[in-house]
């Protein structure tokens, strides 16, 4: 089982790195590779009031091949590309959660680490010639599976959002200020996995509950990063609001809004 946990933590590190990363440099610059560390704080699951803080090694990857790309948009394969639109593959993941360590889930099955994979359409809404401000509509649809010997389907996540990048704000070179805002929608299977309480798991303090599909809250993220020589540093702050979510009344939801954060630093040592 440890190999699946390690893989999930690696995916979490990549997801954190994508949130922290700067905008992609111009296409005529060489691709780059580096290595660093990130400190990420995150809840046991969305709606939990218990969180963990991890120190993780994370790669700094800025690769701009004709098909495969890796930069602040994440790790992806470009299936279609134009001046205004790009169809790519989106990857995300969630860490394992030991239920006995979570008050509201005590006695329930552990949450396995998961991998989410699916297509993402990126639509540029701002002027393509403007190199200092980029506004995109990003539309990812991901299928989730657990990372274990017999993977389990954990449903779909659909999270369309606006992504605004401001390059060199306040006159600071090699700096990026980013904002992300948008709703999240999840399938019944996904919400079942995280928020349903079966009759067998019900207790005097935890009533049975059946989760449905639909609106799963909204997110707002702000990130700031800067490159100085071969050193890159970045940070992000994310606010999640679960008010109105279809699972908001689940006894496993302890809070309907929370903040998570992360900070990272990398040394870039390879151009190719």
BAZADO-95585 format. One record per residue: x, y, z of N, C-alpha, C in turn. Coordinates in steps of 0.02 Angstrom, whole numbers, plus 50000, padded with zeros to 5 digits. Example, Ala and Ser with C-alpha at 12.3 -4.5 7.8 and 13.67 -1.06 7.14 Angstrom:
506604971650390506154977550390506604983550390;506424988850354506844994750357506455000250394;
This chain:
500414994050000500005000050000500435006350000;501025006050028501445012050032501605015049964;501665010749912501835013449846501265017849820;500635016149836500075020249814500065026749852;500215026549917500255032649956500795037249928;501365034349912501925038349886501735041549820;501385037849777501175040549712500695046249722;500225045449769499735050649782500075056949808;500555056249853500915061949879501305065449824;501575061649777501915064649720501425068749678;500825065949667500315069649630500105075949667;500045075349733499875081149773500405086549768;501045084349768501585089149759501555092549692;501395088749639501335091649572500755096549569;500195094749601499615099149602499785105649639;500135104949695500345110949732500825115149691;501285111849657501765115549616501405119349560;500895116249531500515119649478500165125849506;499885125249566499545130949596500045136549613;500655134749630501145139549650501535142549591;501525139249535501995140749481501855147349447;502355149949414502305156149375502025154749307;501845160049271501615159249202502175156549158;501975153349104502465150449059502875155849025;503535155249021503935159948984503795159548909;504035164348871503935164048799504175157548769;503865155548714504005149048684504725148448659;505055154148646505725153548619506255152548674;506055152448737506525151048790506595143548800;507175141248824507265134048832506825131348888;506665124848883506315121548937506785120948997;506495120349056506905120349116506665114949165;507135112849207506975107949259507345109849322;506995109249378507295110649443506985106349496;507205107249557506955103349613506935107649675;506415106749714506345110749775505905107249826;505665111149873505225108549926504615113149932;504065110149954503445113849965503155111950032;502865116750065502485115550126501755116950108;501335111650111500635112050092500195110450151;499685114550162499195113250214498525111950181;498195106450200497575104650167497125100750215;496455100950204496005097150248496015089750232;495775085750279495735078550267495305077050206;494785081050197494365080950137493975087550138;493675089350083493305095650081492725095450131;492725100250177492215100450229492455098050296;493045095050299493325092850362493635098850399;493575098850466493895104150505494565101850532;494805096050509495465093650528495915093650467;496505096150476496955096950419497645094150435;498045093450382498735091150388499195095950353;499805096050375500325100050342500895095350322;501075095650258501595091150233502175095150203;502765092550215503365095050181503525090150126;503495092350063503555087850007504095090249958;504475085649929504905087549873504465088649812;504595093849774504205095249714504675097049657;504525094749598504925096749540504705103549514;505165107149486505005113149447505095111049373;504535110949337504555108649268504255113949223;504625116149174504355120549123504575117749056;504155113449029504315109948967503785111648915;504005113748856503535115948804503665112048740;503515105648742503555101648682502955102748636;502975099748577502425100548531501785097148556;501865091748593501275088048618501235088348694;501765086248728501765086148801501995092948828;501635095448878501805101848908501765101148984;502195104849019502165105149091502375112149113;501905115849144502045122649167501525124349220;501365130849230500895132749283500195130149270;500035128149209499385125249194499335118049217;499905115149238499915108149260500285103849210;500285097449225500585092449181500055090149132;500185090749066499665089249018499945087448950;499525084448911499665083048841499205087448799;499465091348754499055095848714498765092148655;498105091548654497765087848601497545092548544;497425098848560497215103748510497445110548534;497715114548491497985120948511497855126148458;497625132048478497545137648434497705143948473;497625149848441497775156048476497295157248534;496685154848528496175156148577495985150048621;496095144048596495865138148632496375132648632;496375128748686496815123048693496435117448728;496475111548700496175105748732496745101548761;496725100348825497285096848858497015091448904;497465087848936497295082748985497465085449054;496985085249098497075087949166497155082249216;497615083149264497755078049314497715081249384;497405077749430497395079949499497385073749545;497385074849609497385069149655497205071349725;497065066549768496915067949838497315063149882;497505065349942497925061149985497505056050023;497825051050052497465046150094497265049250161;496715046850188496485049250253496325043250298;496645042950355496505037750404495905039850446;495345036350437494715038550468494745038750544;495135034350575495165034250648495485040650675;495845044250633496135050550654495685056550641;495105055350612494625060650597494005059550640;493845064350683493315063450732492655061350700;492445064750647491795063350617491775056750579;492355054050560492385047850521492605041850564;492685042850626492955037450669492535031150662;492865025550647492525019150639492305017750567;492365022550522492195021650452492805019250413;492705017350351493255015150308493715021050294;494365019650286494845024850268494705027450198;494885033650186494855036450118495515034950083;495485031250029496085029449993496345035449952;496985035549937497235040749892496895039949824;496785045449789496435045049726496805049049672;496665047049611496935050449551496335052649509;496355058949487495835061649442496165063449375;495845061249322496135062149255495565063649206;495675068449161495165069949111495355075749067;494925077449019495075082948972494945089749004;495295094748979495195101649001495235106248940;494715110348932494705115248878494885122048908;495395125248879495615131848900495445136948846;495065142048863494865147148815495145153848837;495545156948795495835163448810495315168948796;495145172848848494635178048842494935184948831;495565185848849495895192248842496245192848774;496545198448760496895199748698497495195048692;497535191048639498105186448632498785190048629;498775196348608499395200048602499625203248667;499215203148718499385206048783499795201148823;500425202748834500875198148870500875199448946;500525204548969500535206249040499905204149077;499375202649039498745200649071498425195149029;498275189549061497945183949026497345181649067;496765181849035496155179449067495905173349028;495845167749063495635161449031495025158549066;494605155349027494085151049053494335143949047;494415140449103494665133649102494105128949122;494005123649082493435119149092493685111949097;493875109749157494105102749165493535098049186;493555092049160493105086649181493535080649195;493555078449258494015073049278493645067149308;493885061249290493635054949319494105052849375;493825051149433494245049149489494245041649501;494825038949519494885032049541495335031849602;495235026849645495675026049702496315022449680;496855023949715497495020749701497595015049750;497395009149730497455003149771497474997149725;497564991249753497654985249711497044984049667;496444985649691495834985249651495524992149650;495704996249601495465003249599494705003749599;494465008749634493755009949640493575016449604;493035016349566492785022249532492495027049585;492765033049590492515037849638492195043949604;491975043149542491555048149511491905053849476;491495058649455491715064149412491735070849450;492205075049429492245081949454492255086649394;491815091649395491775096749342491845103549376;492385107149359492535113349395492735118949347;492255121749309492425127449265492615133449307;493135137049286493365142749325493715147849281;493725153949305494105159349273494795159649304;495305160449262496005160849283496305167349256;496475171949301496785178249281497505178249302;497965179449255498675180149270498905187149254;499235190249301499535196949291500285196049294;500625197349239501345196349233501705202849253;502215202149295502615207649320502195213149354;501765211249403501375216449438501825220949479;501595227049488501965232149527502665233449498;502765231849435503415232949403503955228049422;503775222449455504255217349475504355212449419;504965211949393505105207349338505095200149362;504955195549316504955188349330504475186649388;503915190249390503425189349443502735187849412;502345183649446501675182249422501185182449480;500635185949469500085186249517499485182849483;499205177749515498665174049484498045173549528;497465173149495496835172449530496425167049495;496085162849534495635157849507494985158149547;494405158149512493765158149546493275154149504;492865150149538492365146349501492015141149544;491455138449519491075133349554491365126349543;491145121649584491335114649577490695110449576;490665105649531490095101049527490375093949530;490045089649568490285082749576489705077849567;489885071849545489385066649533489165063349598;488625059549595488375055949653488895051049679;489245047649634489745042849656490305046149694;490525052049671491055055649706490815057749776;490205060549780489945062749844489785056949890;489575051249861489485045149900490125043349937;490675043549900491315041349927491515045549988;491415052049983491645056550036491125058050090;490475058150073489985061050119489405056550139;489295050950105488745046450124488925042750189;488425042050232488485037950293487975032350287;488215026250281487755020550275487445018950343;486925014850341486605012750404487105009150449;487565005450419488065001750458488555006550493;488665012450464489135017250492488795022350538;488135022250540487765027150580487855025750655;487895031050694487945030550767487465035650797;487455035850863487025040750897487235047850880;487875048850866488135055550850488195056650774;488115051350734488215051850662487625048350627;487145052250604486555049350573486705046950502;486305042250479486375039750410486225045450362;486575045450306486495050850257486675048250187;486265050150138486395048250069486545054550028;487155055050002487355060849962487095060249891;486945066049862486735066249792487255069649749;487065071149687487525074449640487335081749631;487805085849607487645092749592488175097649616;487955103549634488405108949655488785106949718;489445107949716489875105749771490275111549801;490005117549795490345123349824490755127149772;491135131949796491535136249752492225137149781;492685139449739493375140449760493625147249737;494075150049777494435156149757495165155149777;495605156049730496325155049743496715161049718;497185163249758497655168449738498365165749746;498785166849697499475164449700499955170049681;500555169749708501075174649692501735170849688;502105171949634502755168649626503255173449594;503895171949605504415176149576505035172049563;505365173649509505995170449489506565175449497;507075173549534507675177649542508275173349524;508565174449465509115170249443508865163149433;509195158449466509005151449461508545149249518;508315153949558507895152349615507185154749602;506705150249611506005151949604505645150849670;505225155649691504835154949751504105156549735;503655153149770502945154249757502525152649818;501925155449819501455154149873500745154749847;500285151549882499585152249864499145151949926;498545154749920498035154549971497385152749936;497035147649962496415145449931495845145449982;495285148349960494675148450002494145144149969;493865139450007493315135149984492685136750023;492125137549987491485138850019490995133349998;490745129550046490295123950033489555125650046;489405131950058488705133850069488295132350006;487745128950014487325127149958487515120849923;488075117649944488285111349914487775105949929;487695101249882487185096049890487325091449950;487955091249973488135087050030488245091050093;488055097450093488215101850150487905099450215;487345095650211487025093150271487275086450294;487785083750261488075077350282488375078050352;488285073150395488595073550461489365073250458;489635071850400490365071850392490645078650375;490195083550362490415090350348490435094250413;491035096250433491125099850496491135107350486;491345109650427491375116750413491185117950340;490855123450327490635124950259491075130050225;491605132150259492105136450226492765135750263;493295136050225493955135150255494485137950207;495085138850233495645141650195496225136750198;496545135550141497155131650138497705135850106;498325133750116498885137850091499485133450075;499945136250038500565132650022501115137550003;501735135450014502305139349994502845134649969;503225136749920503745132349891504335136449867;504895133049861505505136049832505865130649792;506125132549734506485127749692507115130949664;507605126649653508215128849618508205125749548;508285129949497508245127749428508965126549404;509115120349388509805118649372509895115549303;509365114949264509435111649200509015115149146;509345117149092509005119549032509085114448977;508555113448938508605108448885508145110448828;
